Amino acid sequence: MNSNPTDTWPFDQPRNCATFTMRQVMDGSEPILLVSHDEDDHSWQFIGSSDASMADAMLVALEEVVKVDPTVLEVADLEPGWQAVRETVGGSWSRRVHPPVPEDER
């Protein structure tokens, strides 16, 4: 970790903040196509191209996700309660309000 006090970190959470992602993202078999900044606890989620399942879920430090895909820095200013999506790596991010979660999925 870089502890240089002049180093800038654009996320609202520290580098070592636990984030949710998928095994496929961390092993490089899927790109990050969905970034979610949760409204309730300000946590971050980085999801690949397949449907996210609990079997593939991982908790990793935010800086580890940035190392795997530095383009997520482009959405570091995403407001809580919002998501960013894209079709491909290198594609432009589209921002949207996080869709409502059905009651039975909370």
PEDA-V967802 format. One record per backbone hydrogen bond with DSSP energy under -1.0 kcal/mol. NH is the residue of the N-H (numbers start at 1). CO is the residue of the C=O. E is the energy in kcal/mol with one decimal. If there is no record, write none. Layout:
# PEDA-V967802
nh = (NH;NH)
co = (CO;CO)
e = (E;E)
This chain:
# PEDA-V967802
nh = (7;17;19;20;21;23;26;27;29;30;33;34;35;36;37;38;42;45;46;47;56;58;60;62;63;64;65;66;67;68;69;72;73;74;75;76;78;81;82;83;84;85;86;91;94;96;98;105;106)
co = (4;14;60;44;58;56;22;23;24;24;47;47;84;45;82;43;38;36;20;34;53;21;19;17;15;61;61;62;63;64;65;69;70;71;72;73;75;37;79;96;35;94;33;88;85;83;81;102;103)
e = (-1.7;-1.9;-3.0;-2.2;-2.3;-2.5;-2.0;-2.4;-1.2;-1.9;-2.5;-1.8;-2.8;-2.4;-2.6;-2.5;-1.1;-2.2;-2.4;-2.9;-1.1;-2.3;-2.2;-2.0;-2.4;-1.2;-1.3;-1.8;-1.8;-1.7;-2.5;-1.9;-1.9;-1.7;-1.7;-1.4;-2.0;-3.4;-1.5;-3.0;-2.7;-2.6;-1.8;-2.0;-3.1;-2.4;-3.1;-2.3;-1.3)
